[in-house]
Amino acid sequence: MTSRPRSTARRYRGRRLLRTLIVPLAGLFAIAAIAIPLAVQAGIEEEVGSGTPDSVPHAQPAGGPAPSEVALSTEVTETGAVRFGQFPLDLGWSEIYGRNYIDGPGPSAGGISMPEGHCHEEVLFGSGYRDKLSTYVGTDDVSRTREILGYASADAARSAFRALGDAVASCPAFGDPNAGDVVNAAEVYESIDEANARSGMTTFTFAYTSTGSAPFGGLYQFATVDDVLYGSNDYGEWTTETARQGASALNEENASLISLLSRIKR
């Protein structure tokens, strides 16, 4: 069993903070330009005007690119068993993000935890899995992970799945350890899970979004089949309003992979 990796949420927040700091600096330069005498200002604008658009990152919609905008472009058509270590966790990501931004799939390519500071942040890392396969994609605007965990039995996998539900229910809100005025609140999307149950899939779909600061949150969906647990998450600038739509799109994206779980051979 591997040790817990550095929080992907923390890495994403670091990149987002850097982009946030650029904007006020650009504003200071703009004020200075106004104070320059008009005769000189025209020459300065001609000199630096072409560089201004590149100095400030383009604003992203709340929640970043929705999963529906980066839907899987590859269909799985193979039949028969799928070996655990060859499960296509990165399905569709190369076409969307480019291979250079993807880590894995592999046994040590990150992992999924609850958000930083959660009451049960380590719930999965202490769940007793025997096998792990994970893949991670990270850019300035994207921080996503998919993984499968293999357990000694179907009962053990279901126990880990129930522990996830208990972890969210017992920690509906918690403070951000990096900002005292920020509160992360959970929302469980029961309608998604109920619809999946009617089609024969066992899923648990939820989000944690923050208040009191710039929008930030994480979308999560887990599924279990036999002795395997599948998980996925998506960190980004999610709000309570955008997370619901994002979770629905994430559910649609995961469907192809969840349908393969019953064919995993360990």
N, C-alpha and C positions, 0 to 999 in steps of 0.2 A: 504494500500500500504506500502511495507516495505522500510526501509532506504537502501541506497546504501552500499553494503558490501565493505570490503577492496579489493583493486585491485588484482585479481588473477595473472595478469602480474607481479605486484610488488613482490608477493610471489615467483613466478617462477624465476624471475631475482635474488632474494636473494639466492635461492638454487643454481642457476647456478654460481653466484659469488663465493660461498663457494668452489665449485668444481674447479673453475678456480684458486683460490689461492693455492690449494693443489699442483698443477703441478709445479710452480716455486720452492716451498719449497723442493719438491722431487729432483729437479735439483741441489739445493744447497748441499743437502746431497751427491749426486753423485760426485760433485766436491771435497768435503772434503775427500771422500773415495779414490780418485785418489792421493791425496797429502800424504796419509799415506804410510810409507815404505812398500815395497812389502811383506816383511816377515810377517808383522802384518796384512796387507790387506787381505791375504788369510783367516786368522782366523775370521776377521770381516765379510767378505762376507759369510762365513759359518754360522755365527750367525744370521745375519739380512737378508740374501738373500731370505729366504722363506717368509718374511713379505713384501717384496717390492711390489709384484703384487697387494696386497690388499690395499696398502697405496695410490695408484694413481688410480682414477676411470677409467674404460675403456672408450675410446673415443667413442662417438656416431656419426653416420652419420649426415651430415648437415640436420637440420630440425627434428632430432630425428626420432623415428619410424613412418613411413608413415602410414596414416589411412588405406591404403590398406593392411598393414601387420597385422592390428588388426581389420579386417572386422567383422561385426556382425555375430555371430554364431547362433543366434536364430531367427527363422521366426515367425512373428505374423500370427496366423491362426484363431483367434477368429473372430466371425461375430457379427454384431449388434453394438449398441452404446458403446462408451467408456467414462466413467465418467472422467471429467476434472482432478480430484484429483488422479485418478488411471491410468493416461496416462503413458505408459511404457518408460519414458525418459531414464532410465538406461539400455535399451535393449542391451544385449550383453556385457556390461561392466564388470559384475561380472566374466564372463568367461575369460575376457582379463586381467583385472587389479586386481581382487580379491575384495570381498565385503568390506574389511576393509579400502580400499582407496576411497570409494565412499560416498559422502554426499548427502542424499536425495534418491529419489525425495521427495520434500517437498516445502511448500510455502516460506521458508526462507533459502534454501540451495544455497546461492550465487546468482549470476545473471550475465547478460552479459552487458558490457559497451564497449564503444569504447576504444582504447588503452589509457593508462595514458598520459595526456597532450594533448589529441585530442581537437580540437576546440569545438566539441560538444560531449564531453565525456558522458554527462548525457542524451543523446537524448532519450533513452528508459525509463530511470527512471522517466522522466517527461512527458511520453506519455499518461498518463491518463488511464492506464489499471486498471481493477477491480479485476482480478484474476491472480494469478501467481503460476506456478509450475516449480521448477528448480532442477537440479542435477549437482553435480560437482565431478570430480575425480582429485586427485592431488598426484603425486609421485615426486621423484627427477628428473624425465625426462618427466613428463606429467602434463599438466594443461589444463583441458578441461571442458566446461560447455555446457549443453543443457537446454532449457527452453521453456515453452509456456506461453503466456500472453493472457488473455481473456479481450475483450473490450465490451463496451455497445452495439455496433453495428458493422456490417461489414464495414460500412463507416469509423468508428473510427479506426478499425484495418488497413484498407487500408491507412488511413492518417498516422498512425505510420510507416507503411511500406515505404511510400513515403518519410517520414522524414529521414529515414535511408539513402536512396539514396541521398537526398539533403545534409546530413551531410558529406558523403564521397566526393561528388562533390565539396562542398565548402571548404574542407580541404584535398586537395590532398597530402600535405606534411606538417609536423610539427616537431619541435625540441623535443628531449627527455628531460623532465624536470630534469632527473638525470644525464645527460651527455651532455654538451653543443655542442659537435662536432658530435652528432648522429642525423640523420634525418630519420624520418619514412615516407615512401612513399607508396601511395595506388596504387593498381591495381585491376580493376574490370574485372571479367571473364565473359564477355558478351556471349561468345560462349556456356558456360555452361547454362546460364539463357535462352538463345534462344532455346537450345535443350530441356530444361525442359518445356518451353512455348508450344512447338509443341506437347508435351505429356500431356498438360493440367495442369502443375504445374507452379505457380508463385513464382519465387525465386530471390534472390539477393545475389550474391556470390562475395567476394572480399578478399583482404589480405592487411595488412600493414607490410612491412619489413623495417629493419633499415640498414643504412650504417654508416661507420665510427667507427665501433666497432665489437665485436664478433657477429656472426649472431643471429638475434632475430626477431621474427615476430608473427603475429596472423592471422589465417585463420578464415573467417566468412561466414556463410550462413544463410539466413533468408528466410522464406516462409510464405504465408498467405492464409488461407482458411476461408471464412465466417467471423466470429468475433474473430478468433484466429490467433495469430502470433507465429510462431515457430522460434527459433534461436539456433545456435550452434557456438562455437568457439574453437580454438585449438591454445594455445600459445606454442611456441617452438623455436628451432634454425633454423627457416625458412629463406631462402634467396630468392631473386627474382626468381632464377632458380628453386629451389625446391618447392616453394609455389604453383606454377601453377599445378604441379603434385599432391601435397597434397590437393589442393582445389578440383581437379577432384575426388580423392579418397573419400574426405569428402562428396562430392555430392552423390556418390554412396552409402555411408554408411547411409546418411540421408533419402534416398528414401523410406525405409520401414516406417519410422516414419512420413514423410510428407504425405504419402498415407493414414495415419490414421486420419489426421486432420479433414476430413469431417465427421467423425463418433463421434467426441467429443460431449458429452452432458453436458450442463452447467445448 
